[in-house]
Amino acid sequence: MSCMEDLIMAKNAPKTLKASYLIKASSQLEITTIKLRLFLELRLVNETKIFQTQTKLAEIGRMLGGWLRATQST
């Protein structure tokens, strides 16, 4: 399943299952971030575009973490 699929599943899942989908999405987001760093190290991509993408991924990660914390506290 992709990160987006896991997020949609979390959105629609009962409260007891939301956290597991969010954890999967968070893991996939982390894998994507690592791949971007590798692309940058190998100089396969434009630095500016990678830095812009990393900024957006960091924001998604913060939002995902907040959603996960909110799910676990209820």
Contacts in CASP RR format, 6 or more apart in sequence:
PFRMAT RR
TARGET T0000
AUTHOR 0000-0000-0000
METHOD contacts of the structure
MODEL  1
MSCMEDLIMAKNAPKTLKASYLIKASSQLEITTIKLRLFLELRLVNETKI
FQTQTKLAEIGRMLGGWLRATQST
1 9 0 8 1.000
1 24 0 8 1.000
2 28 0 8 1.000
3 25 0 8 1.000
3 28 0 8 1.000
3 29 0 8 1.000
3 32 0 8 1.000
6 21 0 8 1.000
6 22 0 8 1.000
6 24 0 8 1.000
6 25 0 8 1.000
6 28 0 8 1.000
7 21 0 8 1.000
7 22 0 8 1.000
7 25 0 8 1.000
7 64 0 8 1.000
9 21 0 8 1.000
10 17 0 8 1.000
10 18 0 8 1.000
10 21 0 8 1.000
10 22 0 8 1.000
10 25 0 8 1.000
10 67 0 8 1.000
13 21 0 8 1.000
15 71 0 8 1.000
15 74 0 8 1.000
18 71 0 8 1.000
19 68 0 8 1.000
19 71 0 8 1.000
19 72 0 8 1.000
22 64 0 8 1.000
22 65 0 8 1.000
22 67 0 8 1.000
22 68 0 8 1.000
22 71 0 8 1.000
23 68 0 8 1.000
25 64 0 8 1.000
26 61 0 8 1.000
26 64 0 8 1.000
26 65 0 8 1.000
26 68 0 8 1.000
29 57 0 8 1.000
29 60 0 8 1.000
29 61 0 8 1.000
29 64 0 8 1.000
32 57 0 8 1.000
33 54 0 8 1.000
33 57 0 8 1.000
36 45 0 8 1.000
36 50 0 8 1.000
36 53 0 8 1.000
36 54 0 8 1.000
36 57 0 8 1.000
39 45 0 8 1.000
39 50 0 8 1.000
40 47 0 8 1.000
40 50 0 8 1.000
END
